[in-house]
């Protein structure tokens, strides 16, 4: 799958937003279509914190609660499913401090198998360079390549780097999506094949306050 590279230019950089434009953005928020109970995280200090940062559009500037990657490691994977298929127009990410804010975001859609065993081998649908000054733009919005974000049933976000370097943990206060409803997801039975004897050292485990295994 080919991927597109997007530089760190957010929608909010283009002009001062009017109240009408802000209201229109809020109406396009996909928050109500996110299946929060099925959100998964890998390499987070607390797996439940991944659900905290998925907030209503009106709470996008709140600093209460955040999700953080393990100490001294910036890498963080979030899997976010939707209750219906959606078309995603933009993604909003609000980081922590200047040093702990994520620098690079890679996105995949409609895959439920991405973790640290394969994330480096799969080309993302889109790669986005995030801004550093989150205080100046607390709700910076990044446009997607809309033709590649159609009928999205789930999205995987890989925060690979921070502005603080390789040993700075990532901190995120808010993640939001803007777009539109597409269609109801058909829930058909899925037959899965599992490893007979999965080896612990082969995978970074989903976050649950467990020690991170080496890659």
Phi, psi and omega per residue, in radians:
X1 nan 2.229 3.118
X2 -1.332 2.734 3.134
X3 -2.319 2.720 3.125
X4 -1.899 2.643 -3.092
X5 -1.961 2.186 -3.107
X6 -2.020 2.238 3.093
X7 -1.346 2.933 -3.007
X8 -1.344 0.948 3.069
X9 -1.844 2.033 -3.107
X10 -1.689 2.787 3.138
X11 -1.067 -0.593 -3.068
X12 -1.257 -0.190 3.110
X13 -1.362 -0.309 -2.964
X14 -1.289 -0.712 3.127
X15 -2.875 2.855 3.099
X16 -1.165 2.302 -3.053
X17 -1.429 2.335 3.080
X18 -1.474 2.806 3.076
X19 -0.997 -0.619 3.127
X20 -1.137 -0.725 3.126
X21 -1.178 -0.688 3.111
X22 -1.106 -0.724 3.116
X23 -1.110 -0.693 3.119
X24 -1.115 -0.697 3.099
X25 -1.088 -0.745 -3.137
X26 -1.084 -0.655 -3.137
X27 -1.188 -0.413 3.135
X28 -1.632 0.059 3.127
X29 -1.079 2.407 3.140
X30 -1.674 0.214 -3.053
X31 -0.941 -0.769 -3.062
X32 -1.209 -0.226 -3.137
X33 -1.771 0.125 3.111
X34 -1.566 2.308 3.113
X35 -1.541 1.457 -2.975
X36 -1.073 -0.591 -3.081
X37 -1.180 -0.337 -3.110
X38 -1.808 0.165 3.071
X39 -1.163 2.372 3.106
X40 -2.143 2.654 3.072
X41 -2.357 2.660 3.080
X42 -2.220 2.236 3.114
X43 1.293 0.415 3.025
X44 -1.575 2.609 3.111
X45 -1.111 -0.610 3.097
X46 -2.459 2.087 -3.037
X47 -1.102 -0.567 -3.118
X48 -1.184 -0.397 -3.124
X49 -1.146 -0.401 3.119
X50 -1.094 -0.522 3.124
X51 -1.339 -0.475 -3.092
X52 -1.139 -0.642 -3.042
X53 -1.413 -0.161 3.029
X54 -1.540 1.630 -3.014
X55 -2.048 2.914 2.984
X56 -1.070 2.706 -3.128
X57 -0.959 -0.653 -3.091
X58 -1.158 -0.317 -3.109
X59 -1.837 0.297 -3.024
X60 -1.138 -0.391 -3.110
X61 -1.704 0.067 -3.132
X62 -1.232 2.474 3.088
X63 -1.858 0.170 3.127
X64 -1.432 1.896 3.136
X65 1.568 2.573 3.117
X66 -2.815 2.883 2.990
X67 -1.951 2.379 -3.112
X68 -2.236 2.504 3.033
X69 -1.314 2.948 3.126
X70 -1.016 2.701 -3.133
X71 -0.977 2.442 3.063
X72 1.076 0.419 3.138
X73 -2.575 2.030 -3.071
X74 -1.399 -0.271 -2.984
X75 -1.273 2.324 -3.094
X76 -2.605 2.257 3.095
X77 -2.020 2.302 3.054
X78 -2.156 2.277 3.067
X79 -1.892 2.121 -3.037
X80 -2.194 1.912 3.123
X81 -1.623 2.750 3.090
X82 -1.975 2.702 3.097
X83 -1.403 -0.334 3.077
X84 -2.415 2.764 3.056
X85 -1.208 2.427 -3.082
X86 -2.349 2.820 2.970
X87 -1.887 2.123 -3.051
X88 -1.721 2.087 3.134
X89 -1.567 -0.597 -3.088
X90 -2.738 2.806 3.110
X91 -2.205 2.340 3.075
X92 -1.954 2.286 3.120
X93 -2.285 2.208 3.053
X94 -2.010 2.021 -3.115
X95 -1.510 -3.033 -3.141
X96 -1.549 -2.176 3.112
X97 -1.253 3.057 3.120
X98 -0.991 -0.683 -3.089
X99 -1.383 -0.622 -3.046
X100 -1.585 -0.074 3.120
X101 -1.190 2.422 3.119
X102 -1.173 2.521 -3.090
X103 -1.788 -0.573 -3.046
X104 -2.364 2.342 3.126
X105 -2.200 2.278 3.040
X106 -2.036 2.467 -3.032
X107 -2.195 2.460 2.981
X108 -2.268 2.619 3.094
X109 -2.145 2.605 3.028
X110 0.962 0.753 3.014
X111 -2.336 2.345 -3.135
X112 -1.965 0.176 -3.009
X113 -1.988 0.145 -3.042
X114 -1.488 2.188 3.009
X115 -2.576 -2.884 -3.063
X116 -1.321 -0.099 3.076
X117 -1.377 -0.345 -3.074
X118 -2.407 -0.064 -3.018
X119 -1.061 -0.559 -3.130
X120 -1.343 -0.262 -3.070
X121 -1.701 -0.207 -3.052
X122 -1.839 2.133 3.122
X123 -1.165 2.280 -3.128
X124 -1.268 2.755 3.035
X125 -1.172 -0.662 3.095
X126 -2.669 2.511 3.071
X127 -2.071 2.299 -3.024
X128 -2.208 2.237 3.008
X129 -1.514 2.137 -3.081
X130 -1.605 2.749 -3.139
X131 -1.417 2.731 -3.118
X132 -1.592 -0.655 -3.026
X133 -1.472 1.360 -3.107
X134 -1.271 -0.349 3.101
X135 -1.227 -0.612 3.112
X136 -1.296 -0.582 3.139
X137 -2.338 1.377 -3.051
X138 -1.190 -0.290 3.121
X139 -2.220 0.791 3.125
X140 -0.989 2.355 -3.045
X141 -2.062 2.309 -3.078
X142 -1.996 2.153 -3.113
X143 -1.271 2.443 3.041
X144 -1.584 2.881 2.923
X145 -1.387 1.617 -2.907
X146 -0.990 -0.514 -3.136
X147 -1.178 -0.352 -3.140
X148 -1.721 -0.079 -3.105
X149 -2.054 0.797 3.101
X150 -1.730 2.518 3.099
X151 0.881 0.904 -3.130
X152 -1.452 2.112 3.087
X153 -1.698 -0.452 3.040
X154 -2.759 2.748 3.136
X155 -2.353 2.420 3.074
X156 -1.949 2.234 -3.125
X157 -1.975 2.243 3.113
X158 -2.055 1.904 3.063
X159 -1.587 1.911 -2.917
X160 -1.685 -0.544 -3.043
X161 -2.447 2.756 2.964
X162 -2.082 2.924 3.080
X163 -1.290 -0.210 3.136
X164 -1.561 -0.054 3.097
X165 1.831 -3.061 -2.997
X166 -1.225 -0.330 -3.094
X167 -1.917 0.268 3.111
X168 -1.797 2.152 3.132
X169 -1.207 2.630 3.126
X170 -1.484 2.450 3.036
X171 -2.288 2.325 -3.123
X172 -2.312 2.311 3.130
X173 -1.725 -0.485 -3.045
X174 -2.690 2.429 2.974
X175 -2.337 2.261 3.134
X176 -2.454 2.778 -3.129
X177 -2.273 2.487 3.072
X178 -2.131 2.416 -3.133
X179 3.016 -2.437 -3.070
X180 -2.654 2.686 3.053
X181 -1.136 2.472 3.109
X182 -1.985 -1.069 -3.116
X183 -2.842 2.813 3.074
X184 -1.205 2.413 3.114
X185 -1.397 2.273 3.073
X186 -1.444 2.076 -3.124
X187 -1.635 1.623 3.123
X188 -1.744 2.663 3.119
X189 -1.026 2.427 3.138
X190 -2.030 2.209 3.081
X191 -1.699 2.061 -3.073
X192 -1.937 2.572 3.058
X193 -1.901 2.221 -3.076
X194 -1.934 2.725 3.059
X195 -1.146 2.421 3.136
X196 -1.155 -0.775 3.126
X197 -2.398 1.372 -3.140
X198 -1.078 2.373 -3.121
X199 -1.661 2.271 -3.080
X200 -1.028 -0.643 -3.081
X201 -1.271 -0.159 -3.108
X202 -1.471 -0.254 -3.006
X203 -2.403 2.490 2.856
X204 -1.376 2.273 -3.040
X205 -1.391 2.689 2.985
X206 -0.988 2.554 -3.031
X207 -1.140 2.271 3.041
X208 -2.825 0.762 -3.098
X209 1.027 0.578 3.111
X210 -1.790 2.622 3.092
X211 -1.029 2.447 3.118
X212 -1.332 2.325 3.115
X213 -1.537 2.710 3.103
X214 -1.177 2.644 -3.122
X215 -1.407 nan nan
